[in-house]
Amino acid sequence: MPSRFLSETLSTRKMKKIIGLISLVLVGLAIVLFANSTKHPYAYHPPNGFVPDEQTAIRIAEDVWVPIYGKAVIDGEKPFYVHLQNGVWIVTGKQIPKDGFGGVAVAEISKQDGRIIRVSHGE
């Protein structure tokens, strides 16, 4: 009797491990499928991205900077310098303050989807 009980216990343990592993795989698969199903099949994706040009990048950067740093500070850094690097618009203020202290505002914006990647202001 004891050997039969021991073999059944070992078999049960193995089955529990297998079921646990299968459960983990199924949960992972469900997560992947759910993540892909949340993308709407009819969503519009502009061929040149949601931020297609320098002017759009500047407008977005200003809209983000003004509530943070104030309109007077941002207006004092005009004109802005803009360039595209690896699909990211980098917008910076051009004007260094006359007293030589401080820096300029910087915004990094994804060309493809308009995400704000980084906002900062040098000191």
N, CA, C and O atoms as CSV, one atom per row, in Angstrom:
chain,resi,resn,atom,element,x,y,z
A,1,MET,N,N,0.799,-1.208,0.000
A,1,MET,CA,C,0.000,0.000,0.000
A,1,MET,C,C,0.840,1.270,0.000
A,1,MET,O,O,0.545,2.172,-0.783
A,2,PRO,N,N,1.884,1.393,0.844
A,2,PRO,CA,C,2.624,2.652,0.886
A,2,PRO,C,C,3.239,3.013,-0.454
A,2,PRO,O,O,3.241,4.189,-0.821
A,3,SER,N,N,3.761,2.048,-1.197
A,3,SER,CA,C,4.381,2.386,-2.475
A,3,SER,C,C,3.348,2.888,-3.483
A,3,SER,O,O,3.649,3.765,-4.293
A,4,ARG,N,N,2.130,2.336,-3.436
A,4,ARG,CA,C,1.074,2.801,-4.324
A,4,ARG,C,C,0.696,4.243,-3.974
A,4,ARG,O,O,0.514,5.076,-4.862
A,5,PHE,N,N,0.583,4.524,-2.691
A,5,PHE,CA,C,0.265,5.880,-2.238
A,5,PHE,C,C,1.357,6.855,-2.660
A,5,PHE,O,O,1.057,7.958,-3.118
A,6,LEU,N,N,2.615,6.462,-2.514
A,6,LEU,CA,C,3.746,7.318,-2.888
A,6,LEU,C,C,3.746,7.589,-4.378
A,6,LEU,O,O,3.988,8.725,-4.786
A,7,SER,N,N,3.483,6.593,-5.205
A,7,SER,CA,C,3.462,6.797,-6.652
A,7,SER,C,C,2.302,7.688,-7.060
A,7,SER,O,O,2.435,8.492,-7.983
A,8,GLU,N,N,1.162,7.557,-6.384
A,8,GLU,CA,C,0.028,8.422,-6.686
A,8,GLU,C,C,0.332,9.865,-6.278
A,8,GLU,O,O,-0.070,10.795,-6.976
A,9,THR,N,N,1.025,10.064,-5.177
A,9,THR,CA,C,1.381,11.396,-4.708
A,9,THR,C,C,2.362,12.048,-5.677
A,9,THR,O,O,2.211,13.221,-6.018
A,10,LEU,N,N,3.356,11.302,-6.118
A,10,LEU,CA,C,4.312,11.836,-7.088
A,10,LEU,C,C,3.613,12.162,-8.400
A,10,LEU,O,O,3.890,13.189,-9.020
A,11,SER,N,N,2.720,11.299,-8.812
A,11,SER,CA,C,1.981,11.519,-10.039
A,11,SER,C,C,1.102,12.759,-9.914
A,11,SER,O,O,0.996,13.547,-10.854
A,12,THR,N,N,0.476,12.928,-8.760
A,12,THR,CA,C,-0.364,14.099,-8.522
A,12,THR,C,C,0.472,15.368,-8.549
A,12,THR,O,O,0.048,16.374,-9.118
A,13,ARG,N,N,1.644,15.337,-7.947
A,13,ARG,CA,C,2.541,16.507,-7.951
A,13,ARG,C,C,2.941,16.878,-9.371
A,13,ARG,O,O,2.932,18.052,-9.740
A,14,LYS,N,N,3.292,15.875,-10.163
A,14,LYS,CA,C,3.678,16.127,-11.551
A,14,LYS,C,C,2.516,16.737,-12.325
A,14,LYS,O,O,2.697,17.674,-13.102
A,15,MET,N,N,1.333,16.201,-12.105
A,15,MET,CA,C,0.146,16.724,-12.800
A,15,MET,C,C,-0.118,18.178,-12.405
A,15,MET,O,O,-0.463,19.007,-13.248
A,16,LYS,N,N,0.044,18.472,-11.131
A,16,LYS,CA,C,-0.168,19.849,-10.676
A,16,LYS,C,C,0.843,20.792,-11.320
A,16,LYS,O,O,0.493,21.908,-11.704
A,17,LYS,N,N,2.087,20.354,-11.439
A,17,LYS,CA,C,3.105,21.179,-12.090
A,17,LYS,C,C,2.766,21.393,-13.567
A,17,LYS,O,O,2.895,22.502,-14.086
A,18,ILE,N,N,2.341,20.346,-14.223
A,18,ILE,CA,C,1.989,20.439,-15.642
A,18,ILE,C,C,0.789,21.363,-15.822
A,18,ILE,O,O,0.783,22.215,-16.711
A,19,ILE,N,N,-0.216,21.193,-14.985
A,19,ILE,CA,C,-1.406,22.051,-15.072
A,19,ILE,C,C,-1.029,23.509,-14.791
A,19,ILE,O,O,-1.520,24.422,-15.456
A,20,GLY,N,N,-0.160,23.720,-13.807
A,20,GLY,CA,C,0.303,25.084,-13.508
A,20,GLY,C,C,1.034,25.700,-14.683
A,20,GLY,O,O,0.817,26.867,-15.008
A,21,LEU,N,N,1.897,24.931,-15.323
A,21,LEU,CA,C,2.638,25.418,-16.480
A,21,LEU,C,C,1.701,25.735,-17.638
A,21,LEU,O,O,1.836,26.770,-18.290
A,22,ILE,N,N,0.755,24.843,-17.891
A,22,ILE,CA,C,-0.229,25.086,-18.956
A,22,ILE,C,C,-1.042,26.336,-18.644
A,22,ILE,O,O,-1.330,27.129,-19.541
A,23,SER,N,N,-1.410,26.515,-17.388
A,23,SER,CA,C,-2.173,27.709,-16.988
A,23,SER,C,C,-1.380,28.971,-17.250
A,23,SER,O,O,-1.928,29.951,-17.755
A,24,LEU,N,N,-0.093,28.965,-16.915
A,24,LEU,CA,C,0.750,30.139,-17.168
A,24,LEU,C,C,0.837,30.453,-18.657
A,24,LEU,O,O,0.758,31.612,-19.064
A,25,VAL,N,N,1.000,29.415,-19.459
A,25,VAL,CA,C,1.070,29.618,-20.908
A,25,VAL,C,C,-0.244,30.189,-21.433
A,25,VAL,O,O,-0.236,31.096,-22.265
A,26,LEU,N,N,-1.360,29.669,-20.960
A,26,LEU,CA,C,-2.662,30.166,-21.413
A,26,LEU,C,C,-2.904,31.608,-20.971
A,26,LEU,O,O,-3.454,32.402,-21.734
A,27,VAL,N,N,-2.503,31.952,-19.757
A,27,VAL,CA,C,-2.647,33.339,-19.292
A,27,VAL,C,C,-1.793,34.267,-20.145
A,27,VAL,O,O,-2.247,35.338,-20.546
A,28,GLY,N,N,-0.565,33.862,-20.424
A,28,GLY,CA,C,0.306,34.669,-21.284
A,28,GLY,C,C,-0.276,34.849,-22.669
A,28,GLY,O,O,-0.230,35.946,-23.225
A,29,LEU,N,N,-0.818,33.794,-23.227
A,29,LEU,CA,C,-1.444,33.867,-24.541
A,29,LEU,C,C,-2.657,34.797,-24.517
A,29,LEU,O,O,-2.864,35.577,-25.446
A,30,ALA,N,N,-3.452,34.711,-23.456
A,30,ALA,CA,C,-4.627,35.581,-23.331
A,30,ALA,C,C,-4.211,37.040,-23.245
A,30,ALA,O,O,-4.862,37.905,-23.831
A,31,ILE,N,N,-3.139,37.322,-22.526
A,31,ILE,CA,C,-2.657,38.705,-22.409
A,31,ILE,C,C,-2.220,39.228,-23.772
A,31,ILE,O,O,-2.556,40.353,-24.142
A,32,VAL,N,N,-1.485,38.431,-24.510
A,32,VAL,CA,C,-1.032,38.842,-25.839
A,32,VAL,C,C,-2.215,39.068,-26.768
A,32,VAL,O,O,-2.257,40.061,-27.495
A,33,LEU,N,N,-3.154,38.168,-26.747
A,33,LEU,CA,C,-4.329,38.312,-27.619
A,33,LEU,C,C,-5.159,39.531,-27.234
A,33,LEU,O,O,-5.652,40.238,-28.113
A,34,PHE,N,N,-5.322,39.792,-25.939
A,34,PHE,CA,C,-6.087,40.958,-25.501
A,34,PHE,C,C,-5.379,42.242,-25.910
A,34,PHE,O,O,-6.021,43.186,-26.370
A,35,ALA,N,N,-4.067,42.281,-25.747
A,35,ALA,CA,C,-3.317,43.488,-26.112
A,35,ALA,C,C,-3.479,43.785,-27.598
A,35,ALA,O,O,-3.613,44.947,-27.980
A,36,ASN,N,N,-3.470,42.773,-28.429
A,36,ASN,CA,C,-3.634,42.983,-29.864
A,36,ASN,C,C,-5.072,43.289,-30.246
A,36,ASN,O,O,-5.316,43.953,-31.254
A,37,SER,N,N,-6.034,42.811,-29.449
A,37,SER,CA,C,-7.434,43.055,-29.795
A,37,SER,C,C,-7.869,44.467,-29.472
A,37,SER,O,O,-8.884,44.932,-29.989
A,38,THR,N,N,-7.102,45.180,-28.603
A,38,THR,CA,C,-7.482,46.547,-28.249
A,38,THR,C,C,-7.147,47.533,-29.361
A,38,THR,O,O,-7.597,48.678,-29.315
A,39,LYS,N,N,-6.376,47.122,-30.350
A,39,LYS,CA,C,-6.081,47.979,-31.491
A,39,LYS,C,C,-7.273,47.942,-32.429
A,39,LYS,O,O,-7.643,46.888,-32.947
A,40,HIS,N,N,-7.852,49.077,-32.634
A,40,HIS,CA,C,-9.051,49.136,-33.466
A,40,HIS,C,C,-8.670,48.932,-34.927
A,40,HIS,O,O,-7.778,49.615,-35.431
A,41,PRO,N,N,-9.334,47.999,-35.617
A,41,PRO,CA,C,-8.953,47.709,-37.002
A,41,PRO,C,C,-9.220,48.867,-37.968
A,41,PRO,O,O,-8.635,48.912,-39.051
A,42,TYR,N,N,-10.094,49.800,-37.591
A,42,TYR,CA,C,-10.413,50.902,-38.486
A,42,TYR,C,C,-9.763,52.215,-38.050
A,42,TYR,O,O,-10.108,53.279,-38.563
A,43,ALA,N,N,-8.821,52.143,-37.103
A,43,ALA,CA,C,-8.149,53.352,-36.635
A,43,ALA,C,C,-7.311,53.937,-37.767
A,43,ALA,O,O,-6.672,53.211,-38.528
A,44,TYR,N,N,-7.331,55.254,-37.859
A,44,TYR,CA,C,-6.579,55.941,-38.915
A,44,TYR,C,C,-5.147,56.189,-38.444
A,44,TYR,O,O,-4.922,56.669,-37.333
A,45,HIS,N,N,-4.211,55.865,-39.282
A,45,HIS,CA,C,-2.797,56.120,-39.016
A,45,HIS,C,C,-2.245,56.922,-40.184
A,45,HIS,O,O,-2.025,56.371,-41.262
A,46,PRO,N,N,-2.019,58.220,-39.985
A,46,PRO,CA,C,-1.530,59.046,-41.089
A,46,PRO,C,C,-0.212,58.502,-41.637
A,46,PRO,O,O,0.643,58.066,-40.867
A,47,PRO,N,N,-0.041,58.522,-42.942
A,47,PRO,CA,C,1.182,57.981,-43.536
A,47,PRO,C,C,2.441,58.710,-43.076
A,47,PRO,O,O,3.514,58.108,-43.027
A,48,ASN,N,N,2.330,59.994,-42.740
A,48,ASN,CA,C,3.488,60.761,-42.272
A,48,ASN,C,C,3.486,60.927,-40.759
A,48,ASN,O,O,4.218,61.768,-40.236
A,49,GLY,N,N,2.684,60.149,-40.045
A,49,GLY,CA,C,2.601,60.234,-38.598
A,49,GLY,C,C,1.654,61.342,-38.162
A,49,GLY,O,O,1.216,62.156,-38.975
A,50,PHE,N,N,1.344,61.364,-36.873
A,50,PHE,CA,C,0.436,62.375,-36.342
A,50,PHE,C,C,1.115,63.737,-36.185
A,50,PHE,O,O,0.441,64.756,-36.036
A,51,VAL,N,N,2.438,63.752,-36.218
A,51,VAL,CA,C,3.185,65.014,-36.146
A,51,VAL,C,C,4.061,65.066,-37.404
A,51,VAL,O,O,5.255,64.774,-37.347
A,52,PRO,N,N,3.457,65.441,-38.541
A,52,PRO,CA,C,4.140,65.292,-39.821
A,52,PRO,C,C,5.202,66.335,-40.124
A,52,PRO,O,O,6.050,66.109,-40.987
A,53,ASP,N,N,5.179,67.489,-39.426
A,53,ASP,CA,C,6.113,68.555,-39.808
A,53,ASP,C,C,6.571,69.365,-38.606
A,53,ASP,O,O,6.089,69.197,-37.486
A,54,GLU,N,N,7.522,70.251,-38.886
A,54,GLU,CA,C,8.126,71.079,-37.826
A,54,GLU,C,C,7.109,71.980,-37.139
A,54,GLU,O,O,7.140,72.132,-35.918
A,55,GLN,N,N,6.209,72.577,-37.914
A,55,GLN,CA,C,5.235,73.513,-37.332
A,55,GLN,C,C,4.314,72.808,-36.338
A,55,GLN,O,O,3.989,73.367,-35.290
A,56,THR,N,N,3.896,71.598,-36.655
A,56,THR,CA,C,3.045,70.839,-35.735
A,56,THR,C,C,3.820,70.507,-34.467
A,56,THR,O,O,3.280,70.601,-33.364
A,57,ALA,N,N,5.082,70.119,-34.617
A,57,ALA,CA,C,5.921,69.808,-33.451
A,57,ALA,C,C,6.086,71.040,-32.551
A,57,ALA,O,O,6.033,70.925,-31.326
A,58,ILE,N,N,6.283,72.199,-33.149
A,58,ILE,CA,C,6.436,73.436,-32.369
A,58,ILE,C,C,5.149,73.749,-31.602
A,58,ILE,O,O,5.192,74.095,-30.421
A,59,ARG,N,N,4.008,73.627,-32.279
A,59,ARG,CA,C,2.730,73.919,-31.605
A,59,ARG,C,C,2.514,72.985,-30.414
A,59,ARG,O,O,2.067,73.421,-29.353
A,60,ILE,N,N,2.828,71.713,-30.590
A,60,ILE,CA,C,2.666,70.759,-29.489
A,60,ILE,C,C,3.625,71.113,-28.352
A,60,ILE,O,O,3.230,71.131,-27.186
A,61,ALA,N,N,4.880,71.394,-28.693
A,61,ALA,CA,C,5.866,71.737,-27.665
A,61,ALA,C,C,5.424,72.966,-26.867
A,61,ALA,O,O,5.491,72.967,-25.638
A,62,GLU,N,N,4.973,74.010,-27.566
A,62,GLU,CA,C,4.517,75.218,-26.871
A,62,GLU,C,C,3.333,74.914,-25.951
A,62,GLU,O,O,3.270,75.404,-24.823
A,63,ASP,N,N,2.399,74.101,-26.443
A,63,ASP,CA,C,1.233,73.759,-25.630
A,63,ASP,C,C,1.620,72.990,-24.369
A,63,ASP,O,O,0.926,73.068,-23.356
A,64,VAL,N,N,2.714,72.257,-24.428
A,64,VAL,CA,C,3.187,71.521,-23.256
A,64,VAL,C,C,4.009,72.433,-22.347
A,64,VAL,O,O,3.861,72.388,-21.125
A,65,TRP,N,N,4.870,73.259,-22.935
A,65,TRP,CA,C,5.765,74.113,-22.138
A,65,TRP,C,C,5.045,75.213,-21.364
A,65,TRP,O,O,5.339,75.424,-20.187
A,66,VAL,N,N,4.111,75.916,-21.999
A,66,VAL,CA,C,3.499,77.110,-21.401
A,66,VAL,C,C,2.901,76.840,-20.016
A,66,VAL,O,O,3.158,77.617,-19.097
A,67,PRO,N,N,2.110,75.766,-19.824
A,67,PRO,CA,C,1.587,75.532,-18.470
A,67,PRO,C,C,2.674,75.217,-17.443
A,67,PRO,O,O,2.483,75.440,-16.248
A,68,ILE,N,N,3.799,74.707,-17.900
A,68,ILE,CA,C,4.875,74.323,-16.984
A,68,ILE,C,C,5.770,75.514,-16.650
A,68,ILE,O,O,6.028,75.792,-15.479
A,69,TYR,N,N,6.248,76.221,-17.689
A,69,TYR,CA,C,7.264,77.264,-17.507
A,69,TYR,C,C,6.716,78.681,-17.611
A,69,TYR,O,O,7.387,79.632,-17.211
A,70,GLY,N,N,5.523,78.834,-18.135
A,70,GLY,CA,C,4.918,80.152,-18.288
A,70,GLY,C,C,5.125,80.713,-19.689
A,70,GLY,O,O,6.137,80.447,-20.338
A,71,LYS,N,N,4.145,81.494,-20.144
A,71,LYS,CA,C,4.166,82.046,-21.498
A,71,LYS,C,C,5.334,83.001,-21.707
A,71,LYS,O,O,5.964,82.980,-22.765
A,72,ALA,N,N,5.632,83.837,-20.716
A,72,ALA,CA,C,6.721,84.817,-20.861
A,72,ALA,C,C,8.069,84.118,-21.067
A,72,ALA,O,O,8.868,84.544,-21.901
A,73,VAL,N,N,8.316,83.061,-20.319
A,73,VAL,CA,C,9.581,82.319,-20.461
A,73,VAL,C,C,9.676,81.703,-21.849
A,73,VAL,O,O,10.708,81.824,-22.510
A,74,ILE,N,N,8.618,81.049,-22.295
A,74,ILE,CA,C,8.638,80.363,-23.594
A,74,ILE,C,C,8.713,81.375,-24.734
A,74,ILE,O,O,9.457,81.164,-25.692
A,75,ASP,N,N,7.961,82.463,-24.650
A,75,ASP,CA,C,8.041,83.496,-25.691
A,75,ASP,C,C,9.449,84.082,-25.766
A,75,ASP,O,O,9.898,84.482,-26.839
A,76,GLY,N,N,10.140,84.132,-24.643
A,76,GLY,CA,C,11.506,84.657,-24.621
A,76,GLY,C,C,12.525,83.733,-25.264
A,76,GLY,O,O,13.666,84.136,-25.493
A,77,GLU,N,N,12.135,82.512,-25.555
A,77,GLU,CA,C,13.064,81.550,-26.163
A,77,GLU,C,C,12.846,81.385,-27.665
A,77,GLU,O,O,13.467,80.529,-28.295
A,78,LYS,N,N,11.974,82.195,-28.229
A,78,LYS,CA,C,11.733,82.127,-29.673
A,78,LYS,C,C,12.859,82.815,-30.415
A,78,LYS,O,O,13.499,83.713,-29.869
A,79,PRO,N,N,13.111,82.415,-31.636
A,79,PRO,CA,C,12.511,81.338,-32.425
A,79,PRO,C,C,13.025,79.977,-31.947
A,79,PRO,O,O,14.102,79.879,-31.360
A,80,PHE,N,N,12.250,78.949,-32.205
A,80,PHE,CA,C,12.599,77.605,-31.763
A,80,PHE,C,C,13.408,76.876,-32.826
A,80,PHE,O,O,13.273,77.134,-34.022
A,81,TYR,N,N,14.237,75.973,-32.370
A,81,TYR,CA,C,15.023,75.116,-33.249
A,81,TYR,C,C,14.355,73.738,-33.242
A,81,TYR,O,O,14.044,73.205,-32.177
A,82,VAL,N,N,14.136,73.162,-34.424
A,82,VAL,CA,C,13.454,71.868,-34.539
A,82,VAL,C,C,14.229,70.966,-35.481
A,82,VAL,O,O,14.657,71.396,-36.552
A,83,HIS,N,N,14.411,69.715,-35.084
A,83,HIS,CA,C,14.958,68.735,-36.025
A,83,HIS,C,C,14.396,67.349,-35.695
A,83,HIS,O,O,13.994,67.062,-34.567
A,84,LEU,N,N,14.387,66.518,-36.716
A,84,LEU,CA,C,13.856,65.153,-36.599
A,84,LEU,C,C,15.027,64.193,-36.476
A,84,LEU,O,O,15.949,64.204,-37.292
A,85,GLN,N,N,14.974,63.362,-35.441
A,85,GLN,CA,C,16.051,62.398,-35.223
A,85,GLN,C,C,15.435,61.050,-34.845
A,85,GLN,O,O,14.796,60.924,-33.801
A,86,ASN,N,N,15.630,60.051,-35.694
A,86,ASN,CA,C,15.117,58.701,-35.443
A,86,ASN,C,C,13.622,58.689,-35.113
A,86,ASN,O,O,13.198,58.003,-34.183
A,87,GLY,N,N,12.833,59.438,-35.865
A,87,GLY,CA,C,11.392,59.455,-35.670
A,87,GLY,C,C,10.912,60.290,-34.495
A,87,GLY,O,O,9.745,60.210,-34.111
A,88,VAL,N,N,11.806,61.093,-33.922
A,88,VAL,CA,C,11.450,61.941,-32.780
A,88,VAL,C,C,11.770,63.386,-33.120
A,88,VAL,O,O,12.900,63.714,-33.480
A,89,TRP,N,N,10.752,64.260,-33.002
A,89,TRP,CA,C,10.983,65.692,-33.175
A,89,TRP,C,C,11.627,66.222,-31.903
A,89,TRP,O,O,11.112,66.001,-30.807
A,90,ILE,N,N,12.733,66.908,-32.038
A,90,ILE,CA,C,13.382,67.543,-30.894
A,90,ILE,C,C,13.234,69.043,-31.090
A,90,ILE,O,O,13.779,69.619,-32.032
A,91,VAL,N,N,12.487,69.665,-30.185
A,91,VAL,CA,C,12.204,71.095,-30.259
A,91,VAL,C,C,12.899,71.747,-29.076
A,91,VAL,O,O,12.733,71.324,-27.932
A,92,THR,N,N,13.692,72.799,-29.370
A,92,THR,CA,C,14.389,73.514,-28.290
A,92,THR,C,C,14.249,75.015,-28.510
A,92,THR,O,O,14.086,75.495,-29.632
A,93,GLY,N,N,14.321,75.727,-27.403
A,93,GLY,CA,C,14.360,77.176,-27.504
A,93,GLY,C,C,15.722,77.598,-28.032
A,93,GLY,O,O,16.717,76.917,-27.785
A,94,LYS,N,N,15.781,78.725,-28.765
A,94,LYS,CA,C,17.050,79.171,-29.344
A,94,LYS,C,C,17.714,80.277,-28.544
A,94,LYS,O,O,18.931,80.444,-28.610
A,95,GLN,N,N,16.951,81.012,-27.810
A,95,GLN,CA,C,17.476,82.203,-27.168
A,95,GLN,C,C,18.012,81.882,-25.777
A,95,GLN,O,O,17.263,81.431,-24.911
A,96,ILE,N,N,19.297,82.113,-25.564
A,96,ILE,CA,C,19.878,81.997,-24.229
A,96,ILE,C,C,19.630,83.330,-23.528
A,96,ILE,O,O,19.806,84.384,-24.140
A,97,PRO,N,N,19.230,83.308,-22.265
A,97,PRO,CA,C,18.979,84.569,-21.557
A,97,PRO,C,C,20.173,85.516,-21.624
A,97,PRO,O,O,21.322,85.074,-21.654
A,98,LYS,N,N,19.896,86.827,-21.647
A,98,LYS,CA,C,20.935,87.842,-21.798
A,98,LYS,C,C,21.949,87.834,-20.666
A,98,LYS,O,O,23.110,88.183,-20.878
A,99,ASP,N,N,21.531,87.441,-19.466
A,99,ASP,CA,C,22.468,87.431,-18.342
A,99,ASP,C,C,23.396,86.219,-18.372
A,99,ASP,O,O,24.289,86.099,-17.534
A,100,GLY,N,N,23.186,85.323,-19.330
A,100,GLY,CA,C,24.068,84.169,-19.489
A,100,GLY,C,C,23.718,82.997,-18.602
A,100,GLY,O,O,24.358,81.949,-18.691
A,101,PHE,N,N,22.723,83.143,-17.749
A,101,PHE,CA,C,22.330,82.058,-16.867
A,101,PHE,C,C,21.052,81.413,-17.392
A,101,PHE,O,O,20.255,82.042,-18.088
A,102,GLY,N,N,20.886,80.181,-17.050
A,102,GLY,CA,C,19.673,79.476,-17.466
A,102,GLY,C,C,19.890,78.754,-18.777
A,102,GLY,O,O,20.934,78.893,-19.415
A,103,GLY,N,N,18.906,77.992,-19.167
A,103,GLY,CA,C,18.993,77.227,-20.403
A,103,GLY,C,C,17.747,77.425,-21.215
A,103,GLY,O,O,17.068,78.445,-21.101
A,104,VAL,N,N,17.451,76.455,-22.029
A,104,VAL,CA,C,16.289,76.553,-22.910
A,104,VAL,C,C,15.388,75.338,-22.711
A,104,VAL,O,O,15.820,74.289,-22.232
A,105,ALA,N,N,14.133,75.511,-23.092
A,105,ALA,CA,C,13.168,74.420,-23.018
A,105,ALA,C,C,13.481,73.385,-24.092
A,105,ALA,O,O,13.934,73.720,-25.187
A,106,VAL,N,N,13.231,72.126,-23.760
A,106,VAL,CA,C,13.434,71.018,-24.697
A,106,VAL,C,C,12.190,70.131,-24.639
A,106,VAL,O,O,11.676,69.830,-23.561
A,107,ALA,N,N,11.720,69.720,-25.806
A,107,ALA,CA,C,10.623,68.751,-25.884
A,107,ALA,C,C,10.976,67.724,-26.945
A,107,ALA,O,O,11.443,68.069,-28.031
A,108,GLU,N,N,10.751,66.474,-26.624
A,108,GLU,CA,C,10.926,65.391,-27.580
A,108,GLU,C,C,9.559,64.780,-27.817
A,108,GLU,O,O,8.883,64.359,-26.878
A,109,ILE,N,N,9.151,64.734,-29.094
A,109,ILE,CA,C,7.794,64.329,-29.465
A,109,ILE,C,C,7.875,63.260,-30.551
A,109,ILE,O,O,8.583,63.433,-31.542
A,110,SER,N,N,7.162,62.170,-30.370
A,110,SER,CA,C,7.133,61.100,-31.363
A,110,SER,C,C,6.406,61.569,-32.620
A,110,SER,O,O,5.268,62.032,-32.556
A,111,LYS,N,N,7.073,61.444,-33.753
A,111,LYS,CA,C,6.456,61.809,-35.035
A,111,LYS,C,C,5.285,60.891,-35.346
A,111,LYS,O,O,4.263,61.338,-35.866
A,112,GLN,N,N,5.429,59.619,-35.033
A,112,GLN,CA,C,4.429,58.624,-35.402
A,112,GLN,C,C,3.115,58.803,-34.655
A,112,GLN,O,O,2.049,58.809,-35.270
A,113,ASP,N,N,3.181,58.949,-33.317
A,113,ASP,CA,C,1.932,58.956,-32.549
A,113,ASP,C,C,1.734,60.195,-31.672
A,113,ASP,O,O,0.719,60.294,-30.982
A,114,GLY,N,N,2.674,61.137,-31.681
A,114,GLY,CA,C,2.501,62.381,-30.939
A,114,GLY,C,C,2.786,62.289,-29.454
A,114,GLY,O,O,2.539,63.247,-28.722
A,115,ARG,N,N,3.298,61.159,-28.991
A,115,ARG,CA,C,3.619,61.037,-27.564
A,115,ARG,C,C,4.688,62.053,-27.164
A,115,ARG,O,O,5.616,62.329,-27.925
A,116,ILE,N,N,4.545,62.595,-25.977
A,116,ILE,CA,C,5.569,63.458,-25.411
A,116,ILE,C,C,6.554,62.533,-24.714
A,116,ILE,O,O,6.226,61.906,-23.707
A,117,ILE,N,N,7.751,62.452,-25.254
A,117,ILE,CA,C,8.753,61.529,-24.723
A,117,ILE,C,C,9.516,62.177,-23.575
A,117,ILE,O,O,9.793,61.529,-22.565
A,118,ARG,N,N,9.854,63.454,-23.727
A,118,ARG,CA,C,10.638,64.135,-22.695
A,118,ARG,C,C,10.377,65.630,-22.765
A,118,ARG,O,O,10.236,66.200,-23.847
A,119,VAL,N,N,10.314,66.254,-21.601
A,119,VAL,CA,C,10.234,67.698,-21.484
A,119,VAL,C,C,11.213,68.112,-20.411
A,119,VAL,O,O,11.251,67.523,-19.330
A,120,SER,N,N,12.018,69.142,-20.713
A,120,SER,CA,C,12.949,69.632,-19.700
A,120,SER,C,C,13.296,71.082,-20.012
A,120,SER,O,O,12.930,71.633,-21.050
A,121,HIS,N,N,14.009,71.667,-19.078
A,121,HIS,CA,C,14.483,73.050,-19.259
A,121,HIS,C,C,15.844,73.129,-18.605
A,121,HIS,O,O,15.978,72.855,-17.412
A,122,GLY,N,N,16.860,73.502,-19.372
A,122,GLY,CA,C,18.204,73.614,-18.830
A,122,GLY,C,C,18.283,74.698,-17.774
A,122,GLY,O,O,17.477,75.628,-17.752
A,123,GLU,N,N,19.254,74.567,-16.913
A,123,GLU,CA,C,19.418,75.581,-15.858
A,123,GLU,C,C,20.700,76.360,-16.056
A,123,GLU,O,O,21.007,77.254,-15.267
